[in-house]
Amino acid sequence: MAKDVGVEPGFPSKDYTDPPPAPLIDASEFGQWSFYRAVIAEFVATLLFLYITIATVIGAVRNAGCDGVGLLGIAWAFGGMIFVLVYCTAGISGGHINPAVTFGLLLARKISLPRALAYMIAQCLGAICGAGLVKGFQTAFYMRYGGGANSVAAGYSIGTGLAAEIIGTFVLVYTVFSATDPKRNARDSHVPVLAPLPIGFAVFMVHLATIPITGTGINPARSFGAAVIYNRSKPWNDHWIYWVGPFLGAALAAAYHQYVLRAGPFKSLGSFRSAPSHI
């Protein structure tokens, strides 16, 4: 019986297929309805995300110390909404709902540059509209209780806030890569775990850790939408943290997954090969 070409003894062939890198610029996307449908899905998902989460934040601050949901409830609102919205939009747009996630996937060549830019614009516009709906429905409470806008809390330095955003976004984007890895999907195909579940849970856990520090951004669109509608000096003064931190965290997560865990460049050169376990 003939051997499989290119497969060495002791190294079974892969039972999964890595998708080819997305082209940096794919002009053909602009002629496809699926492209515009995905952009619309990102806009609507981010709008809903901001509406539910900002309304939860306003309610929690208004009822602090009484019957409000508190920090734990806010974290659940953010994580739960990400779980729901990623589940709903994953098959249409990939369920990014976050410019940092989009940026990380762009660096990993999972999406093209035009699609990434279109997603980011849609996400920011959706965030503005979502926060605007909250203000429109409860203007007095919105302005009185901070509008859900992010800023570094008193007692914490700018450096601490930046580090919190970098690490928090690293956790999120690292989870996104792990949950959507074709190798993991092939290996764990018998386990009925949806990819949106660990992603939503990562958002929940990061919020528990960083709400007291930065209010938790890890999503530039979320911070931008709230800052635009609330429009006060403190959120704007600290706003750069909520772009620089998440983008740095996303870049680090993409590099870690692609170059360390998956060793993509080394595999393509044929210089690295995972050794079989003898344990």
Secondary structure, DSSP 8 states (H G I E B T S, - for coil): ----TT--TT----SS-------S--GGGGG-HHHHHHHHHHHHHHHHHHHHHHHHHHHHHHTTTTTS-HHHHHHHHHHHHHHHHHHHHTTTT----SHHHHHHHHHTTSS-HHHHHHHHHHHHHHHHHHHHHHHHHSHHHHHHTGGG-----TT--HHHHHHHHHHHHHHHHHHHHHHT-HHHHHHTTTS---THHHHHHHHHHHHHHHHHHHS--S-HHHHHHHHHHH--HHHHHTTTHHHHHHHHHHHHHHHIIIIIIS-HHHHHHT---------
